[in-house]
Amino acid sequence: MECLMEIFKSLLPVFSLVIGSILTYYFGIKSKRGESALKYKEEQYAKLLIKLQGFVGQTANVETKKEFFEEQYKSWLYCSDEVIEAINEMVSLVIENKGDVPDPEEGQRVIGNIVVAMRKDLYGKTKLGHKSFTYTDVIG
């Protein structure tokens, strides 16, 4: 029995090392996967954000709107529910206005809500509201 305890005591550091290595590997892979997913989501949100310009002010144009809707279909694969709902609200506004320019304040509100939902999805929270986000028309 005493011999068995000596063997156990000598193998305990080896078992600890193996278990520690496995846990380190597991959490390292999980962390890398999370970082990679966040980076991908940031890149995709940036594309959506740029394409939203197709609905605003002097930058509004049909081509950018089409590109936005192509990106929007893909967004169902990575966006949070809140971002999808905010985008759907904007799409509803566009449909309701049948191609006419919607009320500027309402347009700013729905687009700002999309950006706020993206920030919340990426960073967990934000103190900013929809009025904090605006596009600036650059006239050249």
Secondary structure, DSSP 8 states (H G I E B T S, - for coil): -HHHHHHHHHHHHHHHHHHHHHHHHHHHHHHHHHHHHHHHHHHHHHHHHHHGGGGSGGG--HHHHHHHHHHHHHHTTT--HHHHHHHHHHHHHHHHHTTS---HHHHHHHHHHHHHHHHHHHHS--S--GGG--------
